Amino acid sequence: MSNLTMAVPEDLQEIMERHKDIKWTEVARQAMWQKARKLELMDKLLAKSELTEEDAEAIGHKIKHGIAKRHGLTR
């Protein structure tokens, strides 16, 4: 197994120090596994996609515009 060193903000470090009973390395490992599984699923879903990045950007723009229009945020 590989080792990983990471920096955390001081306020997070203070909380972690107050809760020494928590295995913080295990918390981090589980969070990374969760993110990795989501990325793997995304890779599988997109593997056969024929959409280009430009297509995805255009669809995203249309969705945002539609939401803004529905909520009266456009002119």
C-alpha positions as CSV (number, residue, x, y, z in Angstrom):
1,M,0.0,0.0,0.0
2,S,1.3,3.5,-0.8
3,N,1.5,6.4,1.6
4,L,0.0,9.8,0.9
5,T,0.8,13.0,2.7
6,M,-1.7,15.8,2.6
7,A,-2.1,19.3,4.0
8,V,-5.2,20.3,5.8
9,P,-6.3,23.8,6.9
10,E,-5.6,24.7,10.5
11,D,-9.2,24.8,11.5
12,L,-9.7,21.3,10.3
13,Q,-6.6,20.2,12.1
14,E,-7.9,21.6,15.3
15,I,-11.2,19.6,15.0
16,M,-9.2,16.5,14.1
17,E,-7.1,16.9,17.2
18,R,-10.1,17.3,19.4
19,H,-11.4,14.0,18.1
20,K,-8.4,11.7,18.3
21,D,-10.7,8.7,18.7
22,I,-11.5,9.0,15.0
23,K,-9.3,7.1,12.5
24,W,-8.9,10.1,10.2
25,T,-6.8,8.1,7.7
26,E,-9.7,5.7,7.3
27,V,-12.1,8.6,6.9
28,A,-9.9,10.0,4.1
29,R,-9.5,6.5,2.5
30,Q,-13.3,6.0,2.4
31,A,-13.9,9.4,0.9
32,M,-11.2,8.8,-1.8
33,W,-12.8,5.4,-2.6
34,Q,-16.2,6.9,-2.9
35,K,-14.9,9.6,-5.3
36,A,-12.9,7.0,-7.3
37,R,-16.0,4.8,-7.7
38,K,-18.0,7.7,-9.0
39,L,-15.2,8.5,-11.5
40,E,-15.1,4.8,-12.6
41,L,-18.9,4.9,-13.1
42,M,-18.6,8.1,-15.1
43,D,-15.8,6.7,-17.2
44,K,-18.0,3.6,-18.0
45,L,-21.0,5.8,-18.8
46,L,-19.0,8.1,-21.1
47,A,-16.9,5.4,-22.8
48,K,-19.3,5.0,-25.7
49,S,-20.5,8.6,-25.8
50,E,-20.2,10.5,-29.1
51,L,-20.7,13.9,-27.5
52,T,-17.9,16.3,-27.9
53,E,-16.9,18.7,-25.1
54,E,-18.4,21.5,-27.2
55,D,-21.7,19.5,-27.4
56,A,-21.7,19.1,-23.6
57,E,-21.0,22.8,-23.1
58,A,-23.8,23.8,-25.5
59,I,-26.3,21.5,-23.6
60,G,-25.2,22.9,-20.3
61,H,-25.7,26.4,-21.5
62,K,-29.2,25.6,-22.7
63,I,-30.1,24.0,-19.4
64,K,-28.8,27.0,-17.4
65,H,-30.6,29.4,-19.7
66,G,-33.8,27.4,-19.3
67,I,-33.6,27.4,-15.5
68,A,-32.8,31.1,-15.4
69,K,-35.8,31.8,-17.6
70,R,-38.1,29.7,-15.5
71,H,-37.1,31.6,-12.4
72,G,-37.4,35.0,-14.1
73,L,-33.6,35.6,-14.0
74,T,-33.3,36.6,-17.7
75,R,-34.3,39.8,-19.4
